Amino acid sequence: MRTEEIYSIYKKSAGVSTDSRTIRKGQIFFALDGPNYNGNMYAADAVRAGAVCAIVDDPDFETGKTILVDDSLRELQALASMARNDLKSKVIAITGSNGKTTTRELVAAVLSTRYKTCSSAGNLNNHIGVPLTILSCSPDAEMLVVEMGANHAGEISRLCTIARPHIGIITNIGTAHIEGFGSIEGVKKAKSELYEYLKKTGGIVFYNESDPVLTELIYKMVVKAVPFSDPAGTDLITETRPEELLLSGRIVYEGSEYKFGTNLFGNHNHQNIRAAMATGLFHDVPVGDVLSAIESYVPSNNRSQVLRTERNTIVCDAYNANPVSMASAIDSFSKLAVENKVCIIGDMLELGELTGAEHEKILKQIANSAIEICYTVGPVFMALSPLYGFRAFDTVERLVEALSKTPLTGKTVLIKGSRGIRLEKCYEVL
């Protein structure tokens, strides 16, 4: 069956899903393969649960309500590309090594004060997530904010051909997923695929003019660029108070000064906030509404959250980590005007040959900071931590056991590590 025919079904459906466990009546189920499962095996379950049909790419799983295609993933992407043709919304794409989810959520929050806005949900930012985001967008949406993640060259370029953004933001370029990119130059080339696309299509880049890497790329590659400091023909000056647990600051815009607060930990979020401010002001969102949206935004999913328990204050930043985000979080944490600072850090994954050196840099940074106690989790940190006098554990379960026997009380605790270390498991004993 041709994509056009599937699209005609989609327009009458309740949307699409790739998870048979959460399928809703009237949705189309796409059977996708994963590293440890064959999605075709769940097509019949999805139909029984109310799916209008199931897209499969294995003839062994055909039934009366399945549609056989050559490749279910490619068909999902083709369907999203076709749906994109009918969207009237302006598309804003956000990528980067760090901060892209927070930036995307802040940008969407600001734009939604004036426009009907759709946005990526959760971590739907890859070759599956971006098509799902497009296919979930309301036809009458005025703005669509799409997060794009990648760990190999060519992925951002492919996502751009599907989402076709009008505006792009690269939050920063660092050593995240460097194992897949090969080198920092590989990361730079891969992330700048967004700039390359916008140059070809006449799109616009919003960028942090204080970032030398991004500024260099702008001069080399991009025709239309808007700095965060001048989004609408008027200087935007922002200052923050890095010593405060919840980031706050002030802006000067059009001759007036405004103060703002946030629910975000860490001065490293300053540039994410600037990106959202610039995007809103460029699109004629009143400055009061911009600041109100930023103040109302509440982070989730272990990203820059502050949690107060009966015994401690926890900075929950354990969704993921790489050398840049880890160093930024530790720097912000060490500058806080609080006493009894403790950090719990987990191994940073996917760093390839840079693994040892990057972990040692972090340990040196902590040793030279105002942080009083440091616990490390994971085999890489475990091998290096004794040299710095830090207590090390090979797994988070061992750490939980230790903290259960010797609880922390009256501390402010930073928790930061890669997703695979699962440091959120230690919240229960803090």
N, C-alpha and C positions, 0 to 999 in steps of 0.2 A: 504494500500500500504506500502511495506517495505521501510525502510530508504534508502536502496541501490537504489531503483527505484527513490526516490525523489532526491537522490544524482546525478543520471544520468541526471535528468532534470536540477538540479542546475548547473552542469558543462557546459551546453549549454545556460544557462540563463545570464541575466545581473546582477545577484546577488540577494540578499534578502532584504526585508523591512518589518517592523512591523507597518508602518504608511501609511494608505491609502491616506492621503492628499499629500504625497510627493513621491508616488510610481512612478517609471520610467518604461517605456515600456520594457518588457522582463524580469522584475524582478519576483521573487516568493514572494507572500505576506503570512506572517504568522499571523494568527488571535490570538492575545494574549489578555488575560483578565487583566484588571486593577482594582483598588479599586472602580472606579466609571463608568466602561464601560465594554462592552462585545465586544471584537475584532471581533467575528464572524459576528456581525451586519454590518461590513464594508467590508466583503469579496467581495460582488457583486460590490461595488464601486471600489475596487482595480482592479478587472477584467475589468470593463468598462474603467478604466484609463490606461489599457495596461498591467496589470500583466499577465504573462504566465499561472499562476495558483494561487490558494489560498489554504493554508493549514488551515483547520478548524477542530474543535473538537466537534461541535454541529451539529447533522444531520438535524436540522431544517433549516440550512443555506447552505445545499448542492445545487450546481448548476452543469452545465456541465463542468465548469473549476475549480471545487474545489476538494480537496483530503481530505477525512475524516480520521483523526487519533484519537488515544485515548486521547492525550494531546498535544496541539500545542507547548507549551513551551518545554516539554521533547523532542519533535521531532526536534525543533530548536537546542537544545543542542546536540542531537544525530547526527544531520547533521553536526554541527560544529566539533564534535569529529571525524567524518569520514573525513571531509575536512582536519583536522589537520594531518591525516595520510599521505596526499599527499604533505604537505608543506615540503620544503627542508630547510627552514629558521631556524636559531637559535632563540629560544624564550626566551625573558627576561621578567620576571614578577616583577611588582613593587606594593607593598602595604605599608600600614603604617597609623598611625593616622593623620598625617599632611604631606603636601608637596608631596604627591604621584603624583598628576597631573603635577606639575611643574617639578618634577624629571623625570617623564616619557617623557615630552616634551623636556627637556634638553638632556636626553639620546638619544632620537630619532634624535634630531638635530645634535648631535655629530656623531653618527653612520652613518647618511645619507651622511656625507662628503666622506665616503669611500665605503659604502655598499648600495645596494638597500634595503630600510627600510620601513616597514609598522608599524603603531602605532595605538593604540586606539584613537578614535576621541571624542572630548568633554568629557563628563562624562560617557562614555560607559564602565563601570567597574564592573557591577554586573552580576547576573545570566542570564540576557538578553544581556547586553552590550558586555561581553567577547565572547559569541558565534558570535555575529554580527561582532566583530572585526576580528575574525578568518575567517569568511566567506567573509570578504571584502579584505582579504590579497591576493596580487598578487601571483600566483603560483611560480614565479621566484624570489620572495623576498629572500634576504639573511639574514635579521634580522626582527624579529617581536617583538615589545615592547608592552606588555600588562599590563594595569593597572587593579588591582584587589581591589575592595572595599567590605566591609562587615559590617553588624551591628548585626550579630548573629553568634554563634559558628557553625562551619561546612561549612560555605559558601566558605572560601578560599580553603579548602580542595577539595570541589566540583569543583571549578573553575580550580584548578590545574589538576584534572583528565581530564578536557576538553582541556585546553591549553597545558598541559604537558611541562612546562618550563625547560630549561637547566640551567638558571641562575635566581637567585632571589635577590631582594633588599627590605628590610624593612626599610623605611625611619626613623621611630621612633615608639614608643609605648606609647600612652597617654590615656586620658579619653574621646576620641571621641566615641559617640554612647554607652556610658557606660550603659545606660538604657537597651539596648538590650543584652549586655554582662554580666550584673549583678555586675561586680566588675573590678578593674584594673587587677586582676589576670585572669579574664575572657577575657579581652582584650588581654593580653599577650598570653594566650593559643590560642586564635583565630588567631591572626596575625602570631604566630609561626607555624601555619599549613603549611605555605609556606616552612619554614625550614624543617619541618617533611617530606614533599614530596620530597624535594631535597636530603635529607639524604637517603631516600629509593631508589632514582633513580640514585644516584651518581652525582647529579648536584652540582653547585657551588653557594655560597652565597657571594655577595659583601656587606661589612658592614662598618659602622662608628665605628672605634676602640675606639673613645673617648666617646661612649655611653655605660654606664655600663650595662644597661638592655640588649642591643643587644649582647654585649660581653659575658655576662653570658649565654645567650641562645646559642651563638656560641659554647662555651666550653662544654655545656651540650648536644647539639643536632647535630651539624653539623660536617661532616668529612672534606669537602673541603670548605675553606673560604679564601677570598681575602680582606684584609683591604683597605680602601680608600687611606691610606698613603703609600701603597706598591703594586700597581696594576700590575706591570710588572717586579718585581725584582729590582726596583730602587725606592728610597724614593721619595715621592711626598709631598712637603711642600707647604701649601697654607696659605695665610694671607689675611685678608680683612680690609677695612676701614669702620667701622660701623657708623662713624659720617656723611658719605655722603648719600644723598637722594637716589641716584642710586648706588647700591653696586659695589665696585671695589676692586681690590687687586693685589696680585702678587703670583707667584708660583716659586719654585725652583725645577728643574727636570733635571737629568742627568748633573749636574754641571752648568747649565745655569739658569738665572733668567728671568722671563717674567712677564710683567704687563698685566692686563686685566680689562675691564669695563663690565658692564651689563646694561640691561634695567629693572632690578628688584629692588624693594624696600626691604630693611630689611636684617639684618645680619643673620636672621634665615634661609635665603636661602643659606647660606654658605655651609651647609651640602648637600643640593640638588645639588649644583654646583660640590662639591667634588665627589658625586656619578656619575655624568655625566663624569667628567674628568677621574675617575678611570675606568669606563666602556670603554671609548674610548681608553685609553692607553693600557688597557688589550687586546683590539682587534686591536692593531697596528695602530690606527689612529695617524698620526703625531701630535705632541704637538701643532704646529701652527694651524692645522685644528681644533683641540679640542677647543682652545681658540677663534678662529674665529667664530665657531658655537655658543659658549656661548655668545660672544659679540653681535652676530646678532639676538639672540633669543629675541622676543618681547612677553611678557605675554599678556593674553587676559582674558575676562570673569571675570573681577573683582578679579583677583589673582595677588597681588603684583604689580599692575599697578600704574604709576604716571601720573596724568592728570593735565595739567595746563589750567585753565580757565582765563577769563579776570580779575577776582577778587582774586582768590585763587589758591593754589597748593593742589591737592587732592591725597592722597594715597588711591587708590581703592583696598580694600582687603575684600570686602563684600560678596564674594561667599559663604563662610561658616565660622563657628567658633566653637571652643571647648576650654576648659580651657588652654591647652598647646599652641595652635595657637594664642589665644587671648593674653596670657601673653607674648609670643614671639614677637608679633607685637607691643605691647605697649612698651616693653623693647627696641626694635629697634628704635621705633619712638621717645622715650624719649632721646635717645642718639644722635639724629641728631643734627648737628651743624646749626640749624635754629632757628629763633625766632617766637613768636606768634603761638605756637603749640596748636591745638584744636583736641579733639577726639570725635567722634560720635560712640558709641558702642551699639550693640543690644543684646538682650537675647541670651544665648547659650542653645540650645534645646537638648533633649534626654539625660539629665544628671541624671534622676531619683532622688534618695534620696540625691545626692550630689549637687542638684541644688542651694540651698540657700548658702551653704558654698563656692562653687566655684565662684559664682557671687560676693560674698563679698570679696573674695581674690582679684578679679580684681579691685574692687573699691578701696581697700586699696593700691594696686599697683599704681593706677593712682594718688591717693591722695598724695603719697610719691614721685611722679615723677616730671619732669620738664614741664609737660603738664599744660597749663594755664587754659583751659576751657574744660569741659566735658559735653556732652549731652548723655543721655541714652534713649534707646527705648525698650519697652516691659514691661509686667507686673512684671516680677521678679526684674529687675533693678529698676523699678519705685517704688517698695515697699522699696528698700534699699537705693536708691540714696540720699534722703533727709538727711540721717545721715552724708553724706559726703559733703553736700552743692552743689551737682550736680543737674542740671536741668533735670527733667525726663518727658518722654512722653510715653503714653501707646501704641501708634501706630506711624508708620513713617509718616502717613498723618498729624498727629498733629504737628510733628516736622517740616515738610515742611511748614505748615501754619505759625508757629512761625518764621522760618528763612526767610520767605517771607516778614514778617513785620519788622524784625530786621536782615538785611542781614549781613553776615560775609564778611569782606574785608581785604586783606593783610595777610591772615592766611595760615598756612600749616595744612591740615586737614586729620587725619586718620579716615577711615570709616571701621568698623569691626563688623560683627555680623553673626548670623546663617542665612541660606538661607531663612527660613520662615519669617524672619523679613523684608526682602526686602529693605535694607537700600540704595540700588542703586537709589531708588526713590528720594532721597534728592540731587542727583547730580545737578538736574536742577536749584536748588536755590543757588548753591555754585559758 
